[in-house]
Amino acid sequence: MYHKNKIESLYDLVTGDEDARVCKEIPEQACNDQPHNFFAYLIANLLGKVADEIASAKLVLPWLFGALGVPALFVGFLVPIRESGVLLPQLAVAAMVRKLAVRKWVWVTGAALSALSLAAMGLTGLSLSGTAAGWALLAALVVFSLSRGLCSVSAKDVLGKTVSKSRRGRLMGLASGIAGSVTLFIGLGIETLGRDAGPALLAGLFLVGGAIWLPAILSFASIREQPGATEGGGNALETALASLALLRDPAFRRFVLTRSLLLGVALAPPFYVLLAQQWSSGLAGLGMLVIAAGLADSLSAPLWGRMGDRSSRTVMTLASGLAGLLGVGMWALAGSGSSLLESPWFHALAYLLLVTAHSGVRLGRKVYLVDMADQQNRAAMVAVSNTVIGVVMLAGGLVGLLGDWMGTAEVILLLAGVSLVAAFYAWRLPEVSG
């Protein structure tokens, strides 16, 4: 009983509640388990975020490609594979998830495959180079992305069943904040050791990332999930096609359109990195950007989380607006040939602001979707939304071709314009949080 009270006291401290039994839109039987489930989900979520940062397709993996002498052609496939591999299969995955009354094991399976994929990337970095390494790393990235898709579609469903509405944003914000602090120390290590280190250092990061998934698996497996509805768990393809009918709902359709426009924020980081690489070299430049990313998450995510519990719509609006204004500013500086662009510290600051905006966009749209849906349609809505975004992401990957034609700064301006339009559409969404 003492251990239970201790967990409840910590839960009250973190959430600001005086009563750990505050339950909104979760099964009544799950109320007593909410403090335990809150921290079990929190630990698994933050460890997964740290592992994801170590295997970032926008930062760390491109540096490993360069260190191994992988042809530049392969680099263009990194972000589309990482994002679309997660999103596209989820309609079929959601149909399988709905067959299961207890769905946490889907997440556990995805996490185990993620660990194996990162380990394979690390071993590739230690043993291969050139084109062979490129093919091996892309193959491992495909498996990793599909595995993260299993985690994505099941995690939101488990969250909706085990943690009360108005507490979910705080949980995800806290996880992102702690993970950002850990990422900061990783960046400091890279910055300290990176000037003289070779591919072995980056390969070691991927091996560590794989190992981090193991305690995450144990934590998520300990969640006390009540059995849920299994309606809609028929033939995966038929159910997937039937789920597309959810797009007839005007509110859901507006959310999917807004989320598509928010890709203007998600697609921008590689182009900011490209600008920074023109003035930096080696792993030291990577270290500064990793530090910036860690600071951004640790400082902004808890704030975004608390704001998201009050209004996830406002979070999406502010975050995408910040990214849009930042992009316009970067384009103006590049066009004027400002000496600021010669400073690695300036690029780290710009990347920090961009990651802050991206963190808000991701948290805001996740909380918005979970709060908008209910237990019967949550998994299907997540899957439909993610599948549509996966298709749009593949098309958005063609933005990379514009970089050679228009220039990096011009692509940043284009994505900034899309982000500003997204802010307008996000503000017009109906309020669902609070």
Secondary structure as the mmCIF struct_conf table of DSSP 4:
data_model
#
loop_
_struct_conf.conf_type_id
_struct_conf.id
_struct_conf.beg_label_comp_id
_struct_conf.beg_label_asym_id
_struct_conf.beg_label_seq_id
_struct_conf.end_label_comp_id
_struct_conf.end_label_asym_id
_struct_conf.end_label_seq_id
HELX_RH_AL_P HELX_RH_AL_P1 TYR A 2 THR A 15
TURN_TY1_P TURN_TY1_P1 GLY A 16 GLY A 16
BEND BEND1 GLU A 18 GLU A 18
TURN_TY1_P TURN_TY1_P2 ALA A 20 ARG A 21
BEND BEND2 LYS A 24 ILE A 26
HELX_RH_3T_P HELX_RH_3T_P1 GLU A 28 ALA A 30
BEND BEND3 CYS A 31 CYS A 31
TURN_TY1_P TURN_TY1_P3 ASN A 32 ASP A 33
HELX_RH_AL_P HELX_RH_AL_P2 GLN A 34 ILE A 54
TURN_TY1_P TURN_TY1_P4 ALA A 55 ALA A 55
TURN_TY1_P TURN_TY1_P5 ALA A 57 LEU A 59
HELX_RH_AL_P HELX_RH_AL_P3 VAL A 60 ALA A 67
TURN_TY1_P TURN_TY1_P6 LEU A 68 GLY A 69
HELX_RH_AL_P HELX_RH_AL_P4 ALA A 72 VAL A 75
TURN_TY1_P TURN_TY1_P7 GLY A 76 PHE A 77
HELX_RH_AL_P HELX_RH_AL_P5 LEU A 78 LEU A 87
TURN_TY1_P TURN_TY1_P8 LEU A 88 PRO A 89
HELX_RH_AL_P HELX_RH_AL_P6 GLN A 90 ARG A 98
TURN_TY1_P TURN_TY1_P9 LYS A 99 LYS A 99
BEND BEND4 ALA A 101 VAL A 102
HELX_RH_AL_P HELX_RH_AL_P7 LYS A 104 SER A 127
HELX_RH_AL_P HELX_RH_AL_P8 GLY A 130 THR A 162
BEND BEND5 VAL A 163 VAL A 163
TURN_TY1_P TURN_TY1_P10 LYS A 165 ARG A 167
HELX_RH_AL_P HELX_RH_AL_P9 ARG A 168 LEU A 193
TURN_TY1_P TURN_TY1_P11 GLY A 194 ASP A 196
HELX_RH_AL_P HELX_RH_AL_P10 PRO A 199 ALA A 221
TURN_TY1_P TURN_TY1_P12 SER A 222 SER A 222
HELX_LH_PP_P HELX_LH_PP_P1 GLU A 225 PRO A 227
TURN_TY1_P TURN_TY1_P13 GLU A 231 GLY A 232
BEND BEND6 GLY A 234 GLY A 234
HELX_RH_AL_P HELX_RH_AL_P11 ALA A 236 SER A 243
HELX_RH_3T_P HELX_RH_3T_P2 LEU A 244 ARG A 248
BEND BEND7 ASP A 249 ASP A 249
HELX_RH_AL_P HELX_RH_AL_P12 PRO A 250 LEU A 261
TURN_TY1_P TURN_TY1_P14 LEU A 262 LEU A 262
HELX_RH_AL_P HELX_RH_AL_P13 LEU A 263 ALA A 266
TURN_TY1_P TURN_TY1_P15 LEU A 267 LEU A 267
BEND BEND8 ALA A 268 ALA A 268
HELX_RH_AL_P HELX_RH_AL_P14 PRO A 269 GLN A 277
TURN_TY1_P TURN_TY1_P16 GLN A 278 TRP A 279
HELX_RH_AL_P HELX_RH_AL_P15 GLY A 282 SER A 336
TURN_TY1_P TURN_TY1_P17 GLY A 337 GLY A 337
HELX_RH_3T_P HELX_RH_3T_P3 SER A 339 GLU A 342
HELX_RH_AL_P HELX_RH_AL_P16 PRO A 344 MET A 372
BEND BEND9 ALA A 373 ALA A 373
TURN_TY1_P TURN_TY1_P18 GLN A 375 ASN A 377
HELX_RH_AL_P HELX_RH_AL_P17 ARG A 378 GLY A 396
TURN_TY1_P TURN_TY1_P19 GLY A 397 LEU A 398
HELX_RH_AL_P HELX_RH_AL_P18 VAL A 399 MET A 406
HELX_RH_AL_P HELX_RH_AL_P19 THR A 408 TRP A 427
TURN_TY1_P TURN_TY1_P20 ARG A 428 ARG A 428
BEND BEND10 LEU A 429 LEU A 429
HELX_LH_PP_P HELX_LH_PP_P2 PRO A 430 GLU A 431
#
